[in-house]
Amino acid sequence: MIVYGVALLSGCMLAGLILGEALGALIGVEANVGGIGISMILLILLSERFKRKLNLESASGKGIAFWSAMYIPVVVAMAAQQNILAAFTSGAVAIVAGSGAVILSFIMVPLLCKLNKTD
């Protein structure tokens, strides 16, 4: 059922927004810090867990796969709302944080691929 995919997506989105706001308050920034990324990570982890539990050919599995794929355009739309110009002109922290996230992602992809191999 597609409803399970919608429920999973919305639950991850709400959890990410709440955790991002809490993280922002914790570090003293009046903004959502990493909520979109947290949502994405939760969605990936939970959808993989449910894909193993549910048969992918079932309606539930297809619903989860569909909404997992639909999340990428949602993330792009949410990221477009952020004021990138203000972040870059306010200091080097945004550049360092963004570059660090990209470098960490490049490092993690091969490691995750090695962990996921089933020989």
Stockholm file with secondary structure:
# STOCKHOLM 1.0

chainA/1-119         MIVYGVALLSGCMLAGLILGEALGALIGVEANVGGIGISMILLILLSERFKRKLNLESASGKGIAFWSAMYIPVVVAMAAQQNILAAFTSGAVAIVAGSGAVILSFIMVPLLCKLNKTD
#=GR chainA/1-119 SS CHHHHHHHHHHHHHHHHHHHHHHHHHHTCSSCCSHHHHHHHHHHHHHHHHHHHSCTTSHHHHHHHHHHHHHHHHHHHHHHTSCHHHHHHTCSHHHHHHHHHHHHHHHHHHHHHHHHCCC
#=GC SS_cons         CHHHHHHHHHHHHHHHHHHHHHHHHHHTCSSCCSHHHHHHHHHHHHHHHHHHHSCTTSHHHHHHHHHHHHHHHHHHHHHHTSCHHHHHHTCSHHHHHHHHHHHHHHHHHHHHHHHHCCC
//
